[in-house]
Amino acid sequence: MFNQKSSSGVHFNQSVSNCGDCELCTRIVDNRRVRIQSNEIAAIETIIDAHIRVEKGQTVYENGQTFQNLYTVHSGMFKSVYITQQGDERIVDVFIPGQIMGFDGIHSGKYKTTVKAISSGSYCVIPFYPLQELAMKHRDIQNRLMKMMSAKIFQFEITHSEYTAKQKLVDFIGHVSDLYYSRGFSAKQFPFQISQRDLANFLGLAEETLSRAFSKLKKQDIMILNNQQITILDMPKFKQIIE
């Protein structure tokens, strides 16, 4: 494995040996990680183009750029944004390790948003058209891609629903908790590097409203945020909030 610099100035490694850590290379059964067949993992590894390291604020792709790749988050957090007619930044998605970025470019052939790193991290580049060919040969890969796209649509609906501020927050934290658990980490304690300002933007809430929601959960001994880490203190009560 060796380092080069891409045309955008970002350093990357051209070969990747830990593809199995990406969401594309796993499937979830009973909320636990189970490896898919080794020949399918090997097939995906052959088309991975690069493993790229980024620092906070660096761009993965930009609005209007020609769609060619999907990107799997390996470490860190990323946000997908677009600029409104008023010139404001609107966050439409947040990505953590194991998630796929770039689905917004499939329909028109151009990315509709700009994706930036919330923190330092890394991601893998997966060329979309070779992936399509693999999906035609391996049904598990095809089904997994469809499920991930469906999950994105559902998450969008929840974010723009009539949920209360606390319910929106708990639903999103619960989603992050499930993703970390599926990768073999704790469901109750995990990194959470997004700022409250960005999270409020994403959830469609005022920053003060989001802060009050966090305070209520802490006061009720349900969940706390401290030093960019979430700790769920009472999982049953946490889940009851959106049941």
Number of C-alpha atoms within 10 A of each C-alpha: 9 7 13 13 12 12 7 10 9 15 16 21 17 17 17 16 11 12 21 18 16 20 23 22 23 23 19 15 10 8 13 14 16 14 14 16 12 11 10 18 17 14 13 20 18 13 16 23 17 21 25 24 18 21 15 14 14 18 18 22 21 18 18 14 14 15 22 16 23 20 25 25 24 23 19 23 24 30 26 27 21 17 13 9 7 6 8 10 14 17 21 18 19 22 20 23 22 23 19 23 24 22 18 18 20 16 10 11 13 17 22 23 23 21 26 21 22 24 18 16 19 22 26 27 20 23 17 19 13 14 19 14 11 17 18 11 12 15 12 18 23 17 12 18 18 11 12 16 13 11 12 13 11 11 15 14 11 15 21 12 12 10 13 13 21 18 20 23 21 21 21 17 17 19 14 21 21 17 23 20 18 22 21 11 13 14 20 17 18 18 18 18 17 19 11 15 14 17 20 20 17 20 22 18 18 14 16 12 13 22 16 13 19 20 15 15 19 16 11 12 14 18 24 18 17 10 8 11 14 20 20 23 17 13 14 10 16 20 14 10 13 15 8
